[in-house]
């Protein structure tokens, strides 16, 4: 059967054909198109005269100079869960000639059975095909109607390239972006000179939004006259969280991964070598390639992460990376010169960093001292999202959240959207030790006079007084020795072990890697000193203090272990030891919390005995 898309009212001709009908009903410009189903395709390929005559009859309705896009509309394509983006063939600029059209139909139909499709999903499908009039575009691109902007506002996210949109969705060109507010339809462009191009397109988006609640992923083009045409619409499978376009590329799919670099260089003019490289791709490796070509899907499915030098956030393979929940960075221009085959790299898009060869490569302009990573807790606000504790922190111009390392990326995305909407800012997302130590620090403050010690540590750091620092550390060690030597009961030893952890945290993290580094940061900022290293190279009071802080931090744990106050495997037995004096609990945190909640009672009992 062959049918005008205007008359298609269900999914019997596949998602793409139905999507075009949907766009027609929304009263936006759609190039004239017809759809054919699997039965008709088979007959045309087999040379059935009646079917070919019907096809020729449709072609005769178009101008002889009309060029066509012959596009797949498989029954499993463009769904709500799986997009099959770029999995099947599309043949562009096909002449209005029956032999050329049939040749293109065969190629699209043959793409139903391919390695990349089987790797993406082994669900068997029927092929339908759309024959669509080609628009020769000035610019073309993709638009997602469900996107969250940096400040948490609901937006449209548009990416575009000059000429055919195929170079965008295939990842062969790096796109430019436009972000449109859904509140007032104001918009910002990566290239301000292109602003006037999008007036008609944005008016159409406003019309679409007013007529349907459905969130759509749409391909569009704008001709030389400025008229906008929509050539595809499908449901969005994942919400777009707009991220800053960074100097080292764009985050196409968020997440964390670690693995060896495995390069597939498509500039090698040998398809067999590339196919073999894809076939040999090791599970868990990080794919490094020029473009996110959908032929790489067999490798992408085994990859732990992806880095490309070209491509964009809305390319076919970027969409697939999000569906597979694989971290993906696109448009990283210098990637081939930095990352080498077989070397281990760790991608953390949430923290905007790649760790490689022992060095942390930050996206965009890195900082020598990251205030969010310092062990200060004064600026933290607690949030609860689906029972998950989130630590929100704003320090100077830095804004971020500290989260549990066990959270899945879908949970992190939900949290990030919540934070953006509430705080109107885009957070750096940190899965760090600071999250764990925050809980411990709240417990430690229940030890007698612990908070007074913290205040003293802060004052010492801002005084840059080495003598006060030395005396403070000596007093801490002296107190710890006294506590340990006075142990008699099992409870005393558990108390001593926990107190050792609290005092070590106070010196090593809170003081040395918290208060001291913040004091140094403030001093450098006020006095226009270029770097911490420059300060270390001076004989100033601050330089001497910083060197002493580094020395204390390097040696303090060894002192605690040497004296038997703690050990490297302390946390392996912590729950068991604490449970032995407070009784069994539902989980380790309950037992530990019970110990700390009872500290006041135990201190009172000690005083009564005395």
C-alpha positions in Angstrom: 0.0 0.0 0.0 1.1 3.6 -0.7 -0.5 6.4 1.1 -0.2 10.2 1.4 1.0 11.1 4.9 -1.9 13.4 5.2 -4.2 10.4 5.3 -2.1 8.3 7.8 -3.9 8.2 11.2 -2.0 5.4 13.0 1.3 3.6 13.3 0.6 1.1 10.5 3.2 2.9 8.3 5.7 3.2 11.2 6.6 6.0 13.6 8.2 8.3 11.1 5.3 8.5 8.7 2.9 8.9 11.7 5.1 11.7 13.0 4.9 13.6 9.8 1.1 13.3 9.8 1.2 14.6 13.4 3.2 17.7 12.3 0.7 18.3 9.5 -2.1 18.3 12.0 -0.2 20.8 14.1 -0.4 23.2 11.1 3.3 23.7 10.5 5.0 23.3 7.1 5.9 19.7 6.2 7.4 18.8 2.8 4.9 16.7 0.7 5.5 13.0 1.4 4.1 9.5 0.8 4.6 6.3 2.8 4.8 2.7 1.6 4.5 -0.4 3.7 6.5 -3.7 3.8 4.1 -5.5 1.5 4.3 -2.8 -1.2 8.1 -2.5 -0.8 8.5 -6.3 -1.4 6.3 -6.1 -4.5 8.3 -3.1 -5.9 11.6 -4.9 -5.3 10.3 -8.1 -6.9 9.3 -6.1 -10.0 5.5 -6.2 -9.6 4.2 -4.1 -12.5 1.0 -2.8 -10.8 3.0 -1.7 -7.7 5.6 0.0 -9.8 2.9 1.8 -11.8 1.3 3.1 -8.6 4.7 4.3 -7.4 5.2 6.0 -10.8 1.8 7.6 -10.5 2.7 9.2 -7.2 6.1 10.4 -8.6 4.3 12.1 -11.5 2.5 14.3 -9.1 5.8 16.0 -8.3 7.9 18.3 -10.6 10.4 16.4 -12.6 13.2 18.3 -11.0 12.0 17.4 -7.5 14.6 15.6 -5.4 13.5 13.0 -2.8 14.6 11.8 0.6 13.9 8.1 0.9 13.7 7.4 4.6 13.0 4.4 6.8 9.9 4.3 8.9 10.3 0.9 10.5 7.6 -0.4 12.9 10.0 -0.3 15.9 11.5 3.1 15.0 10.8 6.5 16.7 9.2 5.0 19.8 8.7 6.4 23.3 11.4 4.2 24.8 13.8 3.4 21.9 14.4 5.8 19.1 16.5 3.6 16.8 18.0 7.0 15.9 20.2 6.6 12.8 20.0 2.8 12.9 18.3 2.5 9.5 19.4 4.1 6.2 18.1 7.3 4.7 19.0 8.2 1.1 19.0 11.9 0.3 18.8 13.8 -3.0 17.3 11.0 -5.0 16.2 12.0 -8.5 12.5 11.8 -9.6 13.3 8.7 -11.6 11.6 5.4 -11.0 14.8 3.4 -11.3 16.7 5.7 -8.9 13.8 5.6 -6.4 13.6 1.8 -6.5 17.3 1.5 -6.0 17.1 3.8 -2.9 14.1 1.8 -1.6 16.2 -1.4 -1.8 19.0 0.2 0.1 16.8 1.4 2.9 14.9 -1.9 3.1 18.3 -3.9 3.3 19.3 -1.8 6.3 16.6 -3.7 8.3 19.2 -6.5 8.7 22.5 -5.0 9.9 25.0 -5.6 12.7 24.4 -2.1 14.1 20.6 -2.7 14.3 21.1 -6.1 15.9 23.5 -4.6 18.4 21.1 -1.8 19.3 18.1 -4.1 19.8 17.4 -7.7 18.6 13.7 -7.0 18.2 12.5 -8.0 14.7 10.7 -5.3 12.7 8.9 -4.6 9.5 10.2 -1.9 7.2 8.0 1.0 6.0 9.5 3.8 3.9 8.7 7.5 3.5 9.3 9.2 0.1 9.6 12.9 1.0 10.2 16.0 -1.1 13.6 17.4 -0.4 14.0 21.0 0.8 17.3 22.6 -0.1 18.2 24.2 3.2 20.3 27.2 4.2 20.5 25.7 7.7 19.0 22.5 9.2 19.0 20.8 12.5 17.2 19.2 15.4 15.0 20.5 18.2 14.1 18.9 21.5 10.9 20.4 23.1 11.8 19.1 26.6 15.0 20.6 27.9 16.1 22.1 31.2 18.3 25.2 30.9 21.2 26.1 33.1 18.9 28.1 35.5 16.4 25.2 35.7 13.8 26.8 33.3 11.9 24.8 30.8 13.3 25.3 27.3 13.5 24.2 23.7 17.0 23.1 22.7 18.0 23.5 19.1 21.2 22.5 17.3 21.9 23.4 13.7 24.5 23.3 10.9 24.7 25.0 7.5 23.3 22.9 4.7 21.8 19.4 5.2 20.9 18.3 8.7 22.3 14.9 7.9 25.8 16.1 8.8 24.6 17.1 12.2 22.7 13.9 13.1 25.4 11.7 11.7 28.0 13.5 13.9 30.1 14.6 11.0 29.8 18.3 11.8 29.9 20.1 15.2 26.6 21.9 15.6 25.9 25.4 17.0 23.0 25.8 19.4 20.0 28.0 20.2 18.1 27.8 23.6 14.6 29.1 23.6 12.7 29.9 26.8 9.2 28.2 27.0 8.0 31.1 29.2 8.4 34.0 26.9 10.1 32.5 23.8 13.1 34.7 24.1 16.2 32.9 22.9 20.0 33.0 22.9 22.2 31.9 20.1 25.7 30.6 20.1 26.2 32.7 17.0 24.4 36.0 17.4 24.8 36.7 13.7 22.4 33.8 13.0 19.6 35.1 15.3 17.3 36.4 12.5 17.3 33.0 10.8 15.2 31.4 13.6 12.2 33.8 13.9 9.9 31.6 11.8 11.1 28.4 13.4 10.5 29.7 16.9 7.0 30.9 16.0 6.3 27.4 14.8 7.6 25.9 18.0 5.3 28.2 19.9 2.4 26.9 17.8 3.4 23.3 18.4 3.7 23.7 22.1 0.2 25.4 22.4 -1.4 22.5 20.5 0.1 19.3 22.0 1.5 18.3 25.4 3.6 15.7 23.8 7.4 16.3 24.0 9.0 15.9 20.6 12.4 15.4 19.0 12.1 17.1 15.6 14.3 17.5 12.6 13.8 20.7 10.6 15.3 22.9 7.9 15.1 26.5 6.8 15.3 27.5 3.2 16.9 30.5 1.6 13.6 32.4 2.0 13.6 31.9 5.8 10.7 29.4 5.7 10.9 26.6 8.3 10.0 23.1 7.3 9.7 20.1 9.7 10.9 16.8 8.2 10.6 14.4 11.2 9.0 14.2 14.6 9.3 11.4 17.2 8.8 11.1 21.0 11.7 12.2 23.2 13.2 9.2 24.9 15.3 11.2 27.4 15.0 14.8 28.6 17.8 17.1 27.6 19.7 18.7 30.5 21.4 21.7 28.8 25.1 22.0 29.8 27.6 24.7 29.1 29.4 24.3 25.8 33.0 23.8 27.1 36.3 24.5 25.4 37.1 20.8 25.6 33.8 19.7 24.0 30.2 19.3 25.0 28.6 16.7 27.4 26.4 14.7 25.1 25.6 12.1 27.8 26.4 12.5 31.5 28.0 9.9 33.8 31.2 8.4 35.2 33.4 5.7 33.8 37.0 4.4 33.8 38.7 2.3 31.1 41.4 2.0 28.6 41.3 4.3 25.5 40.4 2.5 22.3 40.7 4.5 19.1 38.8 4.0 15.9 40.1 6.4 13.3 37.7 6.7 10.4 40.3 8.6 8.4 41.9 5.3 7.7 40.6 4.6 4.2 39.9 1.0 4.8 36.4 -0.1 5.7 37.6 -3.6 6.6 40.1 -2.3 9.2 37.4 -0.1 10.8 34.9 -3.0 10.9 37.5 -5.2 12.5 38.3 -2.5 15.1 34.6 -2.3 15.9 34.4 -6.1 16.1 37.4 -6.3 18.4 36.3 -3.5 20.7 37.1 -4.6 24.3 34.3 -4.5 26.9 34.6 -1.6 29.3 37.0 0.5 27.1 36.5 4.2 26.3 35.8 4.7 22.6 37.8 7.6 21.0 36.6 8.4 17.5 36.3 11.3 15.2 32.5 11.1 14.9 29.8 9.2 16.7 28.9 7.2 13.6 26.0 4.8 14.3 28.0 2.0 12.6 29.9 2.0 15.9 26.9 0.9 17.9 28.3 -2.7 18.4 31.4 -1.0 20.0 29.3 1.6 21.9 27.2 -1.1 23.5 30.4 -2.5 25.0 32.0 0.9 25.8 32.1 2.4 29.3 32.4 5.9 27.8 32.8 7.8 24.5 35.0 10.8 23.4 34.7 12.3 19.9 36.4 15.2 18.1 33.3 16.1 16.1 29.5 15.7 16.6 27.0 17.3 18.9 24.5 16.8 21.7 21.7 15.9 19.4 23.5 13.6 17.0 22.0 10.2 16.4 24.8 8.4 18.4 24.6 10.9 21.2 21.0 10.1 21.6 21.8 6.4 21.7 24.6 7.0 24.2 22.0 8.6 26.5 19.7 5.6 26.0 22.5 3.2 26.9 23.5 5.6 29.8 27.1 5.8 28.5 29.1 9.0 29.4 29.8 10.8 26.1 31.8 13.9 25.3 31.5 15.3 21.7 33.5 18.0 19.9 36.7 17.5 21.9 38.9 18.9 19.2 42.3 17.9 20.7 41.3 14.4 21.9 43.5 12.5 19.4 46.6 14.4 20.4 46.0 14.0 24.2 44.6 10.5 24.6 46.5 7.4 23.4 45.5 3.8 22.9 45.8 1.5 25.8 46.1 4.2 28.4 43.6 4.4 31.3 41.3 7.4 31.5 38.5 8.3 33.9 35.6 10.4 32.6 33.5 12.3 35.2 31.1 14.6 33.3 29.3 15.6 36.5 32.6 17.0 37.8 33.6 18.2 34.3 36.9 16.3 34.4 38.9 13.6 32.7 41.7 12.0 34.7 44.5 10.7 32.4 48.1 9.8 33.1 47.6 10.9 36.7 46.5 14.4 35.7 43.0 15.8 36.1 41.9 17.6 32.9 39.1 20.0 33.7 36.5 21.0 31.2 36.9 24.8 30.6 39.1 26.9 32.8 40.3 24.9 35.7 41.1 26.3 39.2 44.2 25.7 41.3 42.0 25.5 44.5 38.5 24.2 44.1 36.6 25.6 47.0 33.9 23.0 46.8 36.4 20.2 47.4 37.8 21.8 50.6 36.7 20.3 53.9 34.7 23.2 55.1 31.0 22.6 55.9 29.8 26.1 56.9 28.1 26.8 53.6 26.3 23.5 53.2 22.6 23.2 52.9 20.9 19.8 53.2 18.3 18.8 50.7 16.3 15.5 50.6 15.2 14.3 47.2 13.4 10.9 47.1 15.0 10.2 50.5 18.5 10.8 49.1 20.6 13.3 51.1 22.0 16.1 48.8 24.6 18.6 50.1 24.2 21.9 48.3 27.2 24.2 48.6 27.8 27.8 47.3 31.2 29.3 47.9 32.3 32.5 46.2 31.5 31.9 42.5 31.4 28.1 42.8 28.1 26.2 43.1 27.8 22.5 43.5 26.2 19.5 45.1 27.8 16.6 46.9 26.0 13.3 46.4 26.2 9.6 47.4 28.6 7.6 45.2 26.0 4.8 44.8 23.4 7.0 43.0 22.5 5.9 39.4 22.7 8.5 36.6 18.9 8.7 36.2 18.7 9.6 39.9 21.5 12.2 39.5 19.7 13.8 36.5 16.5 14.1 38.5 18.4 15.7 41.4 20.2 18.1 39.1 16.9 19.3 37.6 15.5 19.8 41.1 18.5 21.8 42.1 18.6 23.9 39.0 14.9 24.8 39.3 15.1 25.6 43.1 18.4 27.5 43.1 18.3 28.9 39.5 21.9 27.8 39.0 23.8 25.0 37.3 25.7 22.9 39.8 29.0 21.0 39.6 28.1 17.5 40.7 30.6 15.9 43.1 30.6 12.2 44.1 33.4 12.8 46.6 34.7 11.8 50.1 33.4 15.1 51.4 29.8 13.7 51.2 30.8 10.8 53.5 32.9 13.0 55.9 30.0 15.4 56.3 28.0 12.8 58.1 31.0 11.8 60.2 31.7 15.4 61.1 28.2 15.8 62.4 28.8 12.8 64.6 32.2 14.0 65.8 30.8 17.3 67.0 29.1 15.3 69.7 32.4 14.7 71.4 33.1 17.0 74.3 34.7 20.3 73.3 35.2 19.1 69.7 33.5 22.2 68.2 35.8 24.4 70.2 38.8 22.6 68.7 37.4 23.2 65.2 37.1 27.0 65.9 40.6 27.1 67.3 41.9 25.3 64.1 40.1 27.9 61.9 41.6 30.8 63.9 45.1 29.3 63.7 44.9 29.0 59.9 43.8 32.6 59.4 46.7 33.7 61.7 49.3 31.8 59.7 51.1 31.2 63.0 53.3 28.2 62.8 54.0 28.1 66.5 50.2 28.1 67.3 49.8 25.3 64.8 52.6 23.2 66.3 51.3 23.7 69.8 47.7 22.8 68.7 48.9 19.6 67.1 50.9 18.7 70.1 48.0 19.2 72.4 45.8 17.0 70.2 48.3 14.2 70.3 48.8 14.6 74.0 45.0 14.3 74.6 44.7 11.3 72.3 47.5 9.5 74.1 45.8 10.2 77.5 42.4 8.9 76.2 44.0 5.7 74.8 46.1 5.0 77.9 43.1 5.3 80.2 41.2 2.6 78.3 39.9 -0.3 80.6 36.6 -1.5 79.3 35.5 -2.6 75.8 33.5 0.6 75.6 36.6 2.6 76.4 38.5 1.1 73.5 35.6 1.7 71.1 35.4 5.3 72.3 39.1 5.7 71.9 39.0 4.3 68.3 36.2 6.7 67.3 37.9 9.7 69.0 41.1 8.9 67.1 39.2 9.1 63.8 37.6 12.4 64.9 40.9 14.0 65.9 42.7 12.7 62.8 39.9 14.1 60.6 40.2 17.4 62.5 43.9 17.8 61.7 44.3 16.1 58.4 41.1 17.1 56.6 39.2 19.9 58.4 42.3 21.9 59.3 45.0 21.0 56.7 42.7 20.5 53.7 39.9 22.8 54.7 40.6 25.8 56.9 44.3 26.3 55.9 43.6 26.0 52.1 40.7 28.4 52.4 42.8 30.9 54.3 45.5 30.6 51.6 43.0 31.0 48.9 41.6 34.2 50.5 45.1 35.6 51.0 46.2 34.9 47.4 42.9 36.5 46.1 43.3 39.7 48.2 47.0 40.1 47.5 46.9 39.3 43.8 49.4 36.4 44.0 49.3 34.3 40.9 49.5 30.8 42.4 49.9 28.6 45.5 53.3 27.6 44.0 54.4 31.2 43.9 53.5 31.5 47.6 55.4 28.2 48.5 58.5 29.7 46.8 58.6 32.7 49.2 59.9 33.0 52.8 56.7 34.8 53.9 54.8 33.9 57.0 52.1 32.4 54.7 54.6 30.4 52.7 56.1 29.0 55.9 52.7 28.2 57.3 51.7 26.4 54.1 54.8 24.3 54.1 54.3 23.3 57.7 50.6 22.4 57.0 51.8 20.1 54.2 54.3 18.5 56.6 51.7 17.9 59.3 49.3 16.3 56.8 52.0 14.0 55.4 53.0 12.7 58.8 49.9 12.8 61.1 48.4 9.4 60.1 51.7 7.6 60.7 51.7 8.9 64.2 48.2 7.6 65.0 49.0 4.2 63.6 52.4 3.9 65.2 50.9 4.6 68.7 48.2 2.1 68.1 45.4 4.6 68.2 44.1 3.5 64.9 44.9 1.3 61.9 44.6 1.2 58.1 41.8 -1.4 58.4 39.8 0.4 61.1 36.7 0.8 59.0 36.6 -2.9 58.1 35.8 -3.7 61.7 34.1 -0.5 62.8 30.5 -1.7 62.8 31.4 -5.0 64.5 33.2 -3.2 67.3 30.6 -0.5 67.9 27.7 -3.1 67.8 29.5 -5.1 70.5 29.0 -2.2 73.0 25.7 -0.7 71.8 23.9 -3.9 70.6 22.7 -5.1 67.2 21.1 -2.6 64.9 19.3 -2.8 61.5 22.3 -1.5 59.7 25.8 -0.1 60.4 24.7 3.5 60.4 22.0 2.8 63.0 24.6 1.2 65.3 27.1 4.1 64.8 24.4 6.7 65.3 23.3 5.0 68.5 26.9 5.2 69.8 27.1 8.9 69.1 23.6 9.6 70.4 24.6 7.9 73.7 27.8 9.9 74.1 26.3 12.4 76.4 24.9 9.7 78.7 28.3 7.9 78.8 30.1 11.2 79.6 27.6 11.8 82.5 28.2 8.2 83.9 32.0 8.8 83.8 31.6 12.0 85.8 29.4 10.2 88.3 32.0 7.5 88.8 34.7 10.2 89.5 
